[in-house]
Amino acid sequence: MTVNVVIVGEGQTEETFVRDVLAPELASHGVHAESRLIKTSKHGRGGGLNLDRVRFALRQVLLQRSDTYVTTLFDLYGLGPTFPGFAESRHSSPRSRAARIENLLADDVVTHARCRRDRFVPHVQPHEFEALLFSDIRRFGEVDAGWAVFESDLDRVRTAFETPEHINDSPLTAPSKRLASLLRPKYDKVRHGPALAHRIGLHKIRAACPHFDAWIHRLINLQPL
């Protein structure tokens, strides 16, 4: 019996990543995954997250079908003080901070949606999606041949941190900011991000990124509702 999961994300990068990389792997474990994007305005989608908007979107998805799990793919870097636990966890480790926000978000969403708690599986990625791409910097040159010369620069960033998920969240040094400043031709989030993740593969990403790995482990072990 198939397990159905809706993965609610921030933008096109996450949507493509779910479709091209994550969904095929989950399908091999009997989990059917589809992505949804948070609406940020009347005419636009992606980015600009706040708790009210997230709460409303997740409640709508949870109420649509009672036999479907709902999870999230949000960047810790993209959240703000409206999210419970965001401010007080600022000095915690990336994984502890993400877990704290996830637990409090689950409390909030389940209360407002009045659904079974096990149906909502929150995931907040430390510090953002691009951290996953540092799991194997050798793949950058395969996506764009011009990037091969920057392998040593990317390696210096990676080796300076315990895991890719520890690469920090300063507006100048967050993973995506580092890629934008290092790479020529310039890194394009929507075009290059999912392509790099596909080249690296979920196996290597999971091995390098423990918080991400724990999320995938939960998803592939979900039981039919």
Salt bridges, closest charged atoms under 4 A:
ASP20 OD1 - ARG19 NE 2.76
GLU25 OE2 - HIS29 NE2 3.26
GLU34 OE1 - ARG36 NE 3.52
ASP52 OD1 - ARG55 NH1 3.19
ASP67 OD1 - ARG65 NE 2.97
GLU102 OE2 - HIS123 ND1 3.72
GLU102 OE2 - HIS211 NE2 2.71
ASP107 OD1 - ARG117 NH1 2.58
ASP108 OD1 - ARG55 NE 2.75
ASP108 OD1 - HIS112 ND1 3.56
ASP118 OD2 - ARG116 NH2 2.60
GLU130 OE1 - LYS189 NZ 3.05
ASP136 OD1 - ARG138 NE 3.04
ASP136 OD2 - ARG139 NE 3.28
ASP136 OD2 - LYS204 NZ 2.98
GLU142 OE2 - ARG139 NH1 2.66
GLU142 OE1 - ARG199 NH1 3.46
ASP153 OD1 - ARG156 NH2 2.30
GLU162 OE1 - HIS166 NE2 3.55
ASP169 OD2 - ARG97 NH1 3.79
ASP169 OD2 - HIS127 ND1 3.82
ASP213 OD1 - ARG206 NE 2.68
